[in-house]
Amino acid sequence: MNQHSQQILEFPELLNWIASYARSTSGQESIARLQPSTAKVPRRQKLYRDFDAVTQLIPEGIPCSNFSLPDLTALNAVDSWIEPDEIIQVRSFITYSAQMYACFNKESLKTFDSIRELHERILPFRELRDEFNKIFDAKDQIKDSASKELASIRPMIRKCEKAIKNRLDYYLKNDKNDIFQDKYITSRNDRFCVPLKRDQKSKLKGIVHDESATGQTIFIEPESIVALGNERAGMLSEERKIILKIIQELCASIRSEIPDLMNAFKSLTLCDQCFAVQAWAEEVKARFPQTGKTFKLINARHPLLFKTLKEQGHEENLVPLNMELPSDLGTLAVTGSNTGGKTLILKTIGLISIMHQSGLPVPLNEFSELPLFEDILADIGDEQSISQNLSTFSAHLKSVSTILKLARKKKSLVLLDELGSGTDPVEGGALGNAILMSLAKSESLTLLTTHIGSIKVFAQEQEGMMNAAVRFNRQSLKPEYILDIGIPGASHAIEIARNHGLPHDILKDAKSFLSDKELKLENVIGKLQKQQSQMQQDAREARNSRDTALKEAASVQEELTTLRRERKDILRQAQREAESILNNARSQVEKVERKLKKHQPEADISDLRKQVIQKRDGLRTALDNNQATPVEPIKDQELKEGDKVWVEKLQSHAKIIKVEKRGKQFLLDADGMQIAVKRSELGTAESVPEVKKPKVKQAKQSYRLTNNVSMEIKLIGMYAEAALRELDTWLSSAYGSNHDQVKVIHGRGSGQLRRAVHKHLASQKYIQRFYCPDLSEDPAGDAVTWVEFKR
């Protein structure tokens, strides 16, 4: 894309800002080289999105490092080597590569293709790291154990150095004639020396290796240690040869890894780029807009203006840009007052478009939508050139001429600032209209700013063209930086001049020079802006009212759902309590059966048992099929103590015993239970008929038990619910018989039916114990359960 336009729109400056978040020099350089693309979804954007998602899955975070890799081309020759500091640089790099390799989540690598491709080139370099660790210690010093030769010669060097230092210490401690400048041992030209006063040179024979800057001190190696010094020098020379051999072998290993090292370096650089973009986006609250055919900006902000205002502590003063252009629009003329932010709007749109097509996140709402352009062309600002003998007008014409040529060939976004300015307004307007006509013949989208009335009229009359006004507050005489699309904007030059202190008589004269037509146009534009502002205010209020209504409806729905859930819970609890009552009643009946066993006819007992079972099953069915009764809600009628009401969540009637919270809450008595209930949870008592509780008559007949019940029941192939119902009936009969032990045949299967049977048996108070027999006791094993009754 056009490099000149990128400079005008300050894209390089933006990239430098983002690059400052990178940790490595290579990461910073890679960001500075970013360029916009015409791809529908730039590959880079997908990578940034995926990287952001993956890093959220790493709880301990991504390791941070200012990594680098030296130029390894010097290693292409056999037996070549690189400098020690470069070798240490390689060690640091492969350590960081290993850390990055290990930190990525395996599941995320399966999900995100772009990150998996990136990760595949980041290697742990285990063998190379092991070789480095064998040679270097934690402080990057070569270990004695790096080779056998080194392990042999270094102790001898240290022994020799100790002998030399002992001899020199002797000289320093026995300096009775004060011949030394200071009492320390130093090294010059890799030889141990002592600082001797120059005028005492004759007092100590030896080799002078250096002198001080003033010449008052000479650094001398005493004659008595020269032989030891020579011996040490020879061993140091041998040590260097051994170290060189070690380094050459290590460099050979590095040489074999160069392709992988370079690939890892590129991937880690890309990771660092992702880090930087992620950190920058978080700082400015940038998002990825949608790509489409519509130009729709929601809360868009110029990133560099945000940076400036934030540094000044005034970022809250930044007014975001909101605009949506019709899909068939070819030209938008942005008009309005001076200092109204028209040029800033062009720059914001241009820079945001470049960022989007570069794959970068943009400071706007993610529901914004931006089209793709083959080029972005801008003529913004004063580009007059003294060296080229160009005036402001000439510089604009030269730039526009280039834009016209390029826009004919490509679908472009064209940004023209102050079209037609810099010359006579009549001729400038005519020229501006002709330029717009030419651009309208291309596929380009043109956005321009102007103060020239004829261009405003032209844009209002032409098909595919439209005006937009930067809103101006006529009370405060300040721009509001809001774009009203569809109407032209007045320049408000006289009002702004008044605000800047121009004398009243000058303003009065200026107004008198305006024609009636011009004054009328200004007034019409002002009224249009005021009407549109009022319409937008009305629309905002309508939206707010709608949102409030939706929230209230959602709240009511949520409360209704909660009530229904509470009602179901209460019904389930009531069912459990009814089951418990039934079980207790059955237990009592069975006790009576046993007592009267010997005194009543068998037929009477059997009939009574059937009646009990039928009543129990009838109650259970009624509970299972229980549905909430629709009731008429209590509206505005006054409720007082003693009134009867229907409690929805209890599904029963209750009496009010106390009115609370000014009639919004009531304390109720529901069959002896006191409960506090909101008004919204009550219904009218008349809407639900009150069911009279039947009186229970005590049975006066006596009966005796029968022993005609089978000792076993077969439940194989039945669903758990039906099986338990069958089991319950049979157990009641079996318990009332003379059986002490019975058998339940449930089969093996998945074990689900067996577990359900055992759970049911465990809840029965008249059962002593139950168990699955051993194979020696019953060949069926865990396919059956034996049950023993309490007697």
Secondary structure, DSSP 4 states (H G I P E B T S, - for coil): --HHHHHHTTHHHHHHHHHTT-SSHHHHHHHHT-----SSS-HHHHHHHHHHHHHTT-TT------------GGGGSTT----HHHHHHHHHHHHHHHHHHHHS-HHHHHH-HHHHHHHHT----HHHHHHHHHHB-TTSPBPGGG-HHHHHHHHHHHHHHHHHHHHHHHHHHT-TT--BSSS--EEETTEEEEEEEGGGGGGS-EEEEEE-SSSSEEEEEEGGGHHHHHHHHHHHHHHHHHHHHHHHHHHHHHHHTHHHHHHHHHHHHHHHHHHHHHHHHHHHT-B--EESSSEEEEEE--HHHHHHHHHTT-GGGPPPEEEEE-TT--EEEEEE-TTSSHHHHHHHHHHHHHHHHTT--BSS-TT-EE---SEEEEE-S---BTTTTB-HHHHHHHHHHHHHHHHHHS-EEEEESSTT-SS-HHHHHHHHHHHHHHHHTSS-EEEEE---HHHHHHHHHSTTEEEEEEEEETTTTEEEEEEEETS-----HHHHHHHTT--HHHHHHHHHTS-HHHHHHHHHHHHHHHHHHHHHHHHHHHHHHHHHHHHHHHHHHHHHHHHHHHHHHHHHHHHHHHHHHHHHHHHHHHHHHHHTTTTS-HHHHHHHHHHHHHHHHHHHHHHHT--PPP-PBP-S----TT-EEEETTTTEEEEEEEEEGGGTEEEEEETTEEEEEEGGGEEEGGGSPPPPPPPPPPP---------S-SEEE-TT--HHHHHHHHHHHHHHHHHTT-SEEEEE---TTSHHHHHHHHHHHT-TTEEEEEPPPTTT-TTGGGEEEEEE--
